[in-house]
Amino acid sequence: MAPASPAPAVSVALIGSTVLLLGALALVGETRAGESATLVRDFLEGLTSIEK
């Protein structure tokens, strides 16, 4: 009896890895987007203090 082809397992592993990576990138992007208002405020406060 011939061994089964590993192609389906490899495909599932590649798809799973890709989904996991994209999920991690989405989480990081969401976190950064949530902090953007704070970063803008801090930046503007810094500019104001430099101008004084």
Helices and strands as residue ranges (DSSP letters): H 7-51
